[in-house]
């Protein structure tokens, strides 16, 4: 969703600032293409792969669960007891993920990650520490 908003904003800005010359139109297209690349680079998980994917999340205490993150930033977590949580997530920076549960009004909960040599990472936030393993690649 954020990508769509940014793309729409870039397109609107380009349309508003375009003039009748062909050169101005070419510059607007080049600027938009550069913005798209920057957004794609920012949307990486701590392991360097795309954020979208399926992950196994294991807390320090308790049962593991599966989280699936879609390309649009929505997520679904399915816990061992069958409980399902949905919401949105975004990378605050390359090592900080923020999840916003749709069922509460708490707002986003963020966790900072460190990556291990094996590609798994440890995420620590106000709710504790979990180990995250990418399951789809």
HELIX and SHEET records of a PDB file:
HELIX    1   1 UNK A    2  UNK A   17  1                                  16    
HELIX    2   2 UNK A   22  UNK A   42  1                                  21    
SHEET    1   A 9 UNK A  53  UNK A  59  0                                        
SHEET    2   A 9 UNK A  65  UNK A  69 -1                                        
SHEET    3   A 9 UNK A  74  UNK A  78 -1                                        
SHEET    4   A 9 UNK A  84  UNK A  93 -1                                        
SHEET    5   A 9 UNK A  96  UNK A 101 -1                                        
SHEET    6   A 9 UNK A 109  UNK A 115 -1                                        
SHEET    7   A 9 UNK A 121  UNK A 125 -1                                        
SHEET    8   A 9 UNK A 128  UNK A 134 -1                                        
SHEET    9   A 9 UNK A  53  UNK A  59 -1                                        
END                                                                             
